[in-house]
């Protein structure tokens, strides 16, 4: 009886540790996936900014990632808003002849 009880307790403790380990791992996987998606969105935004330049002979004159995305949406350059537009940092320089586009912290 004592062996059965200790085996049951060990099984329950082992299950709890495995389940908690998986939950913690899931958070890391989700964070990695968001980072990958944001990186892909950054690349797509840079491509759209270059297309905008080809059409207008200057880069979009915006002072934040959210402002850039709003402008590009209004002019139908993008149809789907990135997951977290506030993490993109955009700044145009020299009257729209240069720009900086970076991925910031979540």
C-alpha positions in Angstrom: 0.0 0.0 0.0 2.8 2.4 0.9 4.5 1.7 -2.5 1.3 2.4 -4.4 0.8 5.7 -2.5 4.4 6.8 -3.2 4.2 5.7 -6.9 0.9 7.7 -7.3 2.4 10.8 -5.6 5.5 10.5 -7.8 3.3 10.2 -10.9 1.3 13.3 -10.0 4.4 15.3 -9.2 6.0 14.3 -12.5 2.9 15.2 -14.4 2.7 18.6 -12.8 6.4 19.3 -13.6 5.9 18.3 -17.2 2.7 20.3 -17.7 4.3 23.4 -16.1 7.4 23.0 -18.3 5.3 22.8 -21.4 3.3 26.0 -20.4 6.5 28.0 -19.8 7.9 26.7 -23.1 4.7 27.8 -24.9 5.2 31.3 -23.8 8.7 31.3 -25.2 7.4 29.8 -28.5 4.7 32.5 -28.7 7.2 35.3 -28.1 9.6 33.9 -30.7 6.7 33.7 -33.2 5.7 37.3 -32.6 9.3 38.3 -33.1 9.5 36.5 -36.4 6.2 37.9 -37.6 7.3 41.4 -36.6 10.6 40.9 -38.4 8.7 39.8 -41.6 6.4 42.8 -41.3 9.4 45.1 -41.0 10.8 43.7 -44.2 7.4 44.1 -46.0 7.1 47.7 -44.7 10.5 48.5 -46.1 9.4 47.1 -49.5 6.2 49.1 -49.5 8.1 52.3 -48.5 10.4 51.7 -51.6 7.3 51.2 -53.8 5.9 54.4 -52.4 9.2 56.2 -53.3 9.0 54.9 -56.9 5.5 56.3 -57.2 6.0 59.7 -55.6 9.8 60.3 -55.9 10.0 60.7 -52.1 9.5 58.5 -49.1 6.4 58.9 -46.9 6.8 61.8 -44.6 5.8 60.4 -41.3 7.2 60.5 -37.8 6.3 57.2 -36.3 5.5 53.6 -37.3 1.8 54.1 -36.6 1.7 57.3 -38.7 3.5 55.5 -41.5 1.2 52.6 -41.5 -1.9 54.8 -41.4 -0.6 56.8 -44.4 0.1 53.6 -46.3 -3.3 52.2 -45.5 -5.0 55.4 -46.6 -3.2 55.4 -49.9 -4.0 51.6 -50.4 -0.3 50.5 -50.3 -1.1 48.0 -47.5 -4.3 46.2 -46.8 -3.5 44.3 -43.6 -2.2 46.2 -40.6 0.8 44.6 -38.9 0.3 42.9 -35.6 1.8 45.6 -33.5 2.2 48.9 -35.4 3.5 50.8 -32.4 6.8 48.8 -32.4 7.9 50.1 -35.8 10.0 53.2 -35.6 9.9 55.3 -38.8 11.3 58.7 -39.5 11.7 60.5 -42.9 14.7 62.8 -43.5 15.8 65.4 -46.0 12.3 66.2 -47.3 11.5 62.6 -47.9 14.7 61.6 -49.7 15.9 59.3 -46.9 14.3 57.4 -44.0 14.9 55.2 -41.0 12.8 52.2 -40.3 13.5 50.0 -37.2 11.9 47.4 -35.0 11.6 48.6 -31.4 10.7 46.8 -28.2 7.2 45.3 -27.8 
